[in-house]
Structures are given as C-alpha cells and as structure tokens.
Amino acid sequence: MTSHIRAVFFDIDRTLYEHSRDYVPPSSLAAIAALKARGIIPAIATGRGYCALPPAIDRLVEDGDIELVIASNGQYNRYGERVLSAHPIAKDDIESLTRAFRVHDWEYTYVSATHMAAGRTRGSSHKILKNYPCYTVDPDYYRTHDVEQLVVLTPVAQESALQTILAAHGGRYKTVRSHAGAVDLLHTEGSKARGIHEACAALGINPKDTLAFGDGLNDVEMFAAVGAGIAMGDACPELKAVARHITGTLEEDGVAVALRELGVLD
C-alpha cells in the first residue's frame, strides 16, 4: 500500500497542530521534511479558510514546506501560487441565507481566500476572530468578493431551523458542524474529498496513491477519497469507524508513528 504513495493530506486542528500553543510537534515537522525528500507531497486539507491558516501552519506554507492546500472544506484549493479550483457561493443565495439568519439572530462570517469578514459588528464572532490578521467586519463583503464558505453560529438546539432554511434553498447547500455552537456552510457537493479529487486531477495523481490524517466529522468523506485514512487517537468515533489505521494523539507523535508503521517513512 505504501510504496506508491504520492501525497499525504493532513487535517490541521488536533491532527497536525495544537491551537492553544500554536504548536506543530517536532516529529511532524521532521515527517513533512522526510516526505518531501522522498518526492511525496505533504498537503493540508482543512475546514479553515486559506486566509485563516494558523501561524505555525502558515509558516510552513510560506516557506514552501507545504505547497498543496485544500481549504474551506475543499471549496478553495491551491498549489503554491496556482489556484487549482474554487467554488464560490452564489451572491443571491448569500443574500437570502443571511437574511434568514438575521431573523434568528444568528451571527455569520463570510470566508474567502483573503478574509474572514463578519456580517455583524458585535457578539461571539468578533471575540473569536479579532486576532486573525485576515479578520474584518463588512456586512456587504460578499457583494464584491468571492465567498467560498460561511461560518454560522447556530447552536445544536436550533439545528432543525437551520435545516429548514437550507431546504428552502433547494438543497444546494449543506452544513458541517465544527463546534456545538457553529457550522460551516458550503455547497452540497462540497467537501475535502472533492478538493482532493480536483487537486489530484490537476497534478496527475491517482487519489488511491494518497493517504489522509484527520480527527473530525469533516474528515469522513476525505477518508473515502484517498487510498487510506489514518485517524488520530482522539478522533471522533465516526471517523475511527471508517479509518484504515488508528494512530496515537498529536501529543503521542501520532503522525510520525503512523507513517513509520505504514512503511511510508523509515
């Protein structure tokens, strides 16, 4: 399985990166360098927008250690300076969706390749995003920029109301819950899996010749798109159920351990 691996896709949070310390384990950094030395592409596959990569990950991208980035759950995909594919949400739909969100007093943020633009000037979104360099507040941001994803602060208790809104938009959109109080909203056919398939097609790679590491619900489809999925030790049960291999946690150097166990690295 491992002798023909061409690329390895990494989720960010709690897979490659620990947010509270802006930390990538040294073992994972060494593994990324070793993959590149073997001609294997190390890649990011994240629900975060391209502009919102955390500092430690952004440095890897800026320095060219990681060139391939599947961002916004596969809605914006880039290799170096080359945009491989992008799937912006229709502006008319953004207008009607956000109008419905305001009825429920839900906060929302537009996610593009360059900004996370809050639709309101108050509330939790500002507290969460104010430290991101790409953060701004602009209710009309979508009118002049492509928006690949929305982040909507909708609590689990109001999930049915959210799904009613999506149904009224013809089933063109879906949500992936990233937190008990927040969801990512994107095209129904959108996912990390679609981004991976599009990137592989552009780069001449068979998706079966790739691996993916993850820990969350938005990694389930990704695991189905690659040759084998590796779940972190603290991954959600749904992901572990479809993983080919389960490794240790980030603190247990799970990425490096799995790459050695699978024979990708020595």
C-alpha positions in Angstrom: 0.0 0.0 0.0 2.8 2.4 0.9 5.4 2.0 -1.9 3.5 4.1 -4.4 2.2 7.0 -2.1 2.3 10.3 -4.0 0.7 12.7 -1.4 -0.3 12.8 2.2 -3.2 15.1 3.3 -3.2 16.4 6.9 -6.2 18.0 8.7 -4.9 20.9 10.9 -6.5 21.1 14.3 -5.7 18.3 16.7 -4.0 16.4 13.8 -1.0 18.4 12.7 -1.5 21.4 15.0 -2.4 22.3 18.6 -4.1 25.7 18.7 -3.5 26.6 22.4 0.3 26.6 21.9 0.5 27.4 18.1 2.4 24.2 18.0 3.3 21.5 15.5 5.1 18.6 17.1 8.8 18.4 16.0 8.2 14.8 14.9 5.5 16.0 12.5 7.8 18.7 11.1 10.5 16.1 10.6 8.0 13.8 8.9 6.9 16.6 6.5 10.6 17.2 5.5 11.1 13.5 5.1 8.1 13.1 2.8 9.3 15.9 0.6 12.8 14.4 0.4 11.1 11.2 -0.9 9.1 13.1 -3.5 5.9 12.7 -1.6 3.7 15.8 -1.5 2.7 16.9 2.1 -0.6 18.7 1.9 -3.1 20.4 4.1 -6.8 19.5 4.0 -8.8 21.8 6.3 -12.2 23.3 7.0 -10.4 26.6 7.7 -10.2 29.3 5.0 -6.9 29.7 3.2 -6.5 33.1 4.9 -7.1 31.7 8.3 -4.3 29.1 8.5 -2.8 29.4 12.0 0.6 30.9 12.3 2.7 27.7 12.6 0.9 26.2 9.6 1.1 29.4 7.6 4.9 29.5 8.1 5.1 26.0 6.6 3.1 27.2 3.5 5.0 30.5 3.2 8.4 28.7 3.4 7.3 26.1 0.8 7.5 23.1 3.1 3.8 22.6 2.3 2.6 23.7 -1.1 -0.7 22.0 -1.6 -3.6 23.3 0.5 -7.2 22.1 0.4 -9.1 24.9 2.2 -12.6 25.7 3.2 -13.6 22.1 3.1 -12.4 21.7 -0.4 -14.0 24.9 -1.7 -10.7 26.7 -2.4 -7.7 24.6 -3.4 -4.2 25.8 -4.2 -0.7 24.6 -5.1 1.9 27.2 -4.5 0.7 30.3 -6.3 -1.6 28.4 -8.5 -5.3 28.2 -7.7 -6.4 24.7 -8.7 -10.1 25.1 -8.2 -12.6 27.3 -6.3 -16.3 27.1 -5.7 -17.8 30.4 -4.5 -21.4 30.6 -3.2 -23.9 32.5 -5.4 -24.3 36.1 -4.2 -28.1 35.9 -4.4 -28.1 32.9 -2.2 -25.8 34.5 0.3 -28.2 37.4 0.5 -31.2 35.3 1.1 -29.4 33.0 3.5 -28.1 35.8 5.7 -31.5 37.4 5.7 -32.9 34.3 7.2 -30.0 34.0 9.7 -30.8 37.6 10.9 -34.4 36.6 11.6 -33.0 34.0 14.1 -30.3 36.5 15.4 -27.5 34.1 14.3 -24.1 35.5 13.7 -22.3 34.6 10.5 -18.9 35.2 8.8 -18.0 35.2 5.1 -14.9 33.1 4.3 -12.9 33.9 1.2 -9.3 33.2 0.2 -8.2 36.5 1.7 -10.6 37.4 4.5 -12.9 36.3 7.3 -15.5 39.0 7.2 -18.0 39.1 10.0 -21.5 40.1 9.0 -22.1 41.9 12.3 -20.1 44.2 14.5 -20.9 42.5 17.8 -21.0 39.2 19.5 -19.0 36.0 19.7 -17.7 36.1 16.1 -15.7 39.3 16.9 -14.3 37.7 20.1 -13.2 34.6 18.3 -11.8 36.2 15.1 -10.4 39.5 16.2 -6.8 38.2 16.5 -6.8 36.8 12.9 -4.9 39.2 10.5 -7.5 38.4 7.8 -10.4 39.4 10.0 -12.7 42.3 9.1 -16.3 43.4 9.7 -18.2 44.0 6.5 -21.9 43.1 6.1 -21.6 43.7 2.4 -18.4 41.8 1.8 -20.0 39.2 -0.4 -21.1 41.8 -3.0 -17.5 42.5 -4.1 -15.7 39.3 -3.2 -16.0 35.5 -3.9 -17.1 33.7 -0.7 -16.4 30.0 -0.6 -17.9 29.2 2.8 -20.0 30.7 5.6 -19.5 30.1 9.3 -22.8 30.4 11.1 -23.1 30.4 14.9 -26.1 28.2 15.2 -26.5 26.1 18.4 -27.3 22.4 18.2 -30.7 23.2 19.7 -31.7 25.2 16.6 -30.4 22.7 14.0 -33.9 22.0 12.7 -34.5 25.7 12.0 -31.2 25.8 10.1 -32.0 22.8 8.0 -35.4 24.3 7.2 -33.6 27.3 5.8 -31.3 25.1 3.7 -34.3 23.2 2.3 -35.9 26.4 1.2 -32.8 27.0 -0.9 -33.4 23.9 -3.0 -30.9 21.6 -1.2 -28.0 23.4 -2.8 -26.2 23.8 0.5 -25.2 21.7 3.5 -23.6 22.3 6.8 -20.8 20.6 8.6 -20.8 21.1 12.4 -17.4 22.2 13.5 -18.5 23.1 17.1 -21.6 22.7 19.3 -22.3 26.3 18.5 -21.1 26.7 15.0 -21.4 25.2 11.5 -19.6 25.5 8.2 -22.0 26.1 5.3 -21.0 25.2 1.8 -22.3 23.6 -1.5 -24.0 20.2 -1.0 -21.4 18.5 -3.2 -18.5 20.3 -1.5 -16.1 18.5 0.9 -12.4 17.9 1.5 -13.0 14.9 -0.7 -14.0 17.0 -3.8 -11.0 19.3 -3.2 -8.6 16.3 -3.0 -10.0 14.8 -6.2 -9.7 18.1 -8.1 -6.2 18.7 -6.8 -5.1 15.1 -7.7 -6.6 15.6 -11.2 -4.7 18.8 -11.7 -1.5 17.3 -10.5 -1.7 14.0 -12.3 -2.1 11.9 -9.1 -4.3 8.9 -8.6 -6.2 9.5 -5.3 -5.7 5.8 -4.5 -2.0 6.7 -4.2 -2.6 9.1 -1.3 -3.1 9.0 2.5 -5.0 11.3 4.8 -4.8 12.0 8.5 -7.7 13.5 10.5 -9.8 13.6 13.7 -13.2 15.1 12.9 -16.5 14.6 11.2 -15.5 16.7 8.2 -12.7 14.1 7.6 -15.1 11.2 7.0 -15.6 12.0 3.3 -11.9 12.7 2.9 -11.1 9.2 4.1 -13.3 7.8 1.4 -11.5 9.8 -1.2 -8.0 8.6 -0.5 -6.1 5.3 -0.6 -6.2 5.0 3.2 -7.4 7.2 6.1 -5.5 7.4 9.4 -7.5 8.5 12.4 -5.7 10.2 15.3 -6.0 8.6 18.7 -8.6 11.2 20.0 -10.6 11.3 16.7 -14.4 11.1 16.8 -15.9 7.6 16.8 -17.5 8.1 13.4 -14.0 8.7 11.8 -12.4 5.8 13.6 -15.1 3.6 12.3 -14.0 4.3 8.6 -10.3 4.6 9.2 -7.9 2.1 7.7 -5.5 2.7 10.6 -5.7 4.4 14.0 -2.6 6.1 15.5 -1.8 8.0 18.6 -2.7 11.5 19.5 -0.8 14.6 18.5 0.9 14.6 21.9 1.9 10.9 21.2 3.5 11.9 17.9 0.7 10.0 16.1 1.5 11.3 12.6 5.2 10.3 12.6 4.4 7.0 14.3 1.7 6.0 11.7 4.0 7.0 8.7 6.6 4.6 10.1 4.2 1.9 10.9 2.7 2.0 7.4 6.2 1.9 5.9 5.9 5.4 4.2 8.9 6.6 6.2 11.8 4.7 7.9 
